[in-house]
Amino acid sequence: MSKEKTTMPFSQAGLVNYTDIDKSGLNIKPEYIVILAILIFFIEIALWKGL
């Protein structure tokens, strides 16, 4: 069998190294975003029906 390649088969000229990005922003879990969207949806329905 041939030896496995250790390099990528494409050029890395267009790839960007994102390891230096500052990650000190808001770290909100996606579950919380979905819950918030559902709550806003139900509040809008309640306001639309005039409750």
N, C-alpha and C positions, 0 to 999 in steps of 0.2 A: 504494500500500500504506500501511497505517496505521503510525504510529510504534510501536516496541516499548515495552512497559511496563518501567520500571526498578524498580518496587516489587513487593513480594510481594502476591499476591492475598488473603492472609489477615491477620488482626490479629496483631501480635507481642506482645500482652499476656501470653500464656502462655509465651513463649519466655524462656529464661534465658541470660545471657551467661556462658559458662564460661571466659573467657580469663584470669580471675584465680585459677584453681585451682592450687594448689601441685602440681607434678609431680615432687617429689623422692622419691617412694615407690619401691617395687621396680618396675623396668622389665624384666619377664620376657617373652621372646618367646613367642607362642602355640605355636610348634613345640616348645619345651622343655617346656611343660605337657603336650602330647600324648605326648612321649617318656617323661616321668615317669609319666604315667598308664598307659602300656603296660608299663613296667617293673614298676610296682606290681601290675598285673594278672597278669603272669607270675610274680612272686614269690608272690602269693597262691595261684595254681594249684599251684606247686611245694610250698608249705607244706600245701595241702589234700591233695595226693597223698602227702605224707609223705616227700618227697625230702630 
